[in-house]
């Protein structure tokens, strides 16, 4: 009786303790809702390439400048301690809240860096805080990787669930042979079928078919007979319950992928600070990025609190590409020739020993259609008038040279006559004026309605054959050398006769000779209305304009590729956008100084830690164009100088003095 009462008392106290704890966290969650407790986000100070700009500028405590009156003036650096920045941990310094920041695009990238301050009221060892940032740029929203802050007791509960699940998995048997009563199987075989039992110590494998044919029972059937089917079914049932058991034991799985941070906190006192950096690719027209965030508090698998919407946090983005001068139009000189020509090669086949053009032979119809289409485009051309057409037919070395000469000439004449007739009909249908020019007297020329036709022949195209042989991969190199020596014989018939003795001749005659039977069309034209043979004119340099367009669209690699040969202002902007500072400086220092040039020189000098030069160039740009006073706040290289040396106060003083005097 005493033992039973003791147990009851112990359970009563245990239940009461759990209720007290549960009520405590419930009251805490209720208080959060009442006070609308939330986290705070604010931009971090600017960093570049992992180096704090403020620390870099600390090297220059005082600098000397020349003021607007050409007098030397000393500027001292002003530093204040606004607090330290921690990646994570307890915040001891003052946390200054801001809902916007100017950030700079560099080399096509923008770093959006902001700090998340979690107040101590949201801290509890039994809770997990989940924060989900959202990025909005140019009307498009994107979920960023979430941030988890996990209490130590919450993580213990998670791990306990995994331990329970692992314990369940340990009861699943992977080796199914344990369900077979091997001992009883061996006794049965030894007593009843000794022939089978003899296989026990046989190292050779026995197929199921051999086993069955010898003893009238399959190996599988024997094993099934001595298998504990109940235990096997129970094991399979456990396998099938793995998913449901995982859900039962692991209420909140530990997420290891797709999150920015999951940190475990054991100290519940003080606030928690984390720096979140998101790098984005810039795009044309990108001026602003917005960060908002939602937050949730979980106890076990239940959401006990949702924070009010956090943000918005606005990042205003400045880009060096905005300095591009797209109003510059470059021209280049182009020499325009009065005369022009166009050459086309076609394959027109003829029957052996015949010269008449047969449209139905092989691919002739398609080739003739191509020639007609090209002729039509030349006749109707709005820039040029067609003057003359030279038709050249060539033959292969097969057969005698005299026969090939006659054949090539007649084929050229046949093609010429065909297209003279075609163009006459075409001209009549268009009612166009055609012009004529004289051709070299070596051509056999005929005039046809203001277009001069000429037929020319190449009896045996030996030079074309040599080119084909040089490019061929089938003919052995040793045979190629042998063939080249045949070219020393000026008698074409003897040369062809010797060629027949080469081992690859049949291949040459079958594969290469047909490629030599071709027709070349040479079209000669002149520019309409032009009298002089050449005219020099200026046209827009499209390459330069395309480079400036790429620069404006922040495609810096393309811009540099197109502009690198010009070495002008826009070229310097392209180099500066890719942090190629020395190259940009070499161009800018030789340009005529103005507000833009001086401002860019200030950025370069600041990047290279030449602080005195940077201040000098910035002040000169602002004195020439006061709009750069505001621009200086947008670029971190300049904004740090402004704060360090109170440059805007200096400029305001100078402007005031100008107004007074």
C-alpha angles and dihedrals in degrees: 000000000000092000093050093050091048091054092048092051091049093050091047092054091045092053091046091051092051091048091051091051092046092048090048094056091041091055089047092052091047090052090053091055092047094052094036089230113195142161123260129227128198136164118269122229116276119274129181126197089346093300121117107234092211091057091047092054093048087081090076110062096164133015135182123231138174111243127213090275091059090250125133115250132183120223122197125210116246116209130182128180109236094174138278126285119231126195087215137336139077117337111230101164132067113287110217113204121215128167098204142036139182111236131181131234111223126181091348095306134103124196113212104196121180137161126232115210114197112194119225090246088073093052121101130146091228094052137083117205116209121193122185117192121204124205120208121190126168093345095310121113126207129184112232126209111290126240121226125197109189128196117228095242091047090055091047089055090050092051091046089057090052090049091053090049092049089051089054091049091051088065092060111096115218097183104074093188088080088074091062117091094224094175094055091043091054093047091051093049094045093051101038110022109023090168089067093042087058088069090065094088096028109117092201118094119247119207121225089243092055091046091052096044092052100045108018093241130088123238090239092054092051092050093046090054093058097038121111096236095184093056091045092052091048090052092049089050090056091051091053091051096056095103095046092045091051090053090048098050102030104055094169114023118213106251113215103169132056095024130106097215140355107183127175117224122202097171113073097183122096133012126298124229128193130177113220118195122190119183116205134184113244124233136193111288095015107147104147142030124191128205122198128168141200124206135200135185119214130192110191103319097330126095106228099176141014118201122228113262110289119221149320097225111186124208114194109205125213124190134196087223088073086074091064112121104222092171091075112104116193124200132198132198118253126190111220116203121209094214126057136174138199127199127201131176124209137180111232116172128214131190114258110284092000129114105186115110109246112195092194095057116107111300097344095114093056094045093049090051089054091051092050093049091051092047090051092052091051095047092050095041112134095208105040137040117218111239108173146352126214116198116199121187121192134193136203122252091254110121130010121328093234092052092047091049092054093042095050092047093050093046091051090049091049092052092044092052091049095054094040087060092044093051092048090058091042091052092049091053093050098037090215130159113244127195134217137218133182120254132209111286091237088076123086094235133190129179121230119181098318095317113099114221123195130183122209133176139206106199098196121009099212094156090054089049091053091051091051091049092050091053095042118108097194101061111081117244091239090058091046090058089049091052094048090057089059089067088073088075108085092196103093094199092053090046092053091046091054090046089062088065093062114102092233095051095108089051091048093048093047101039108023106031094064089056089060094058097084142129123232121203117200113191119197121198143166131215113260115256094000118131105173119073093232135018126190115216139161124243134180112276099238093184091060093045091051089051092053090048090052089050093052089048089051095243090139100171091054091044092053091047091055100037103038094096095055100059093198135130096286090048089056091050090053092051092045091051088059093047090250087142102163093053092047091048093052089058099041097047090063096047124095106273119247136146094280095047093047092049092052090047087053091055092049093047091050092050090051091048093245090139099171092053091045092055092045094052093044094051091048092052092050093047090053095042118015091199087080089068088073093038090058090068091060100056114065092211088062102030090061090054091050092054095040096053101021090239095168090058088052092050093047089052092052092048091050091051090051090053093048095048 
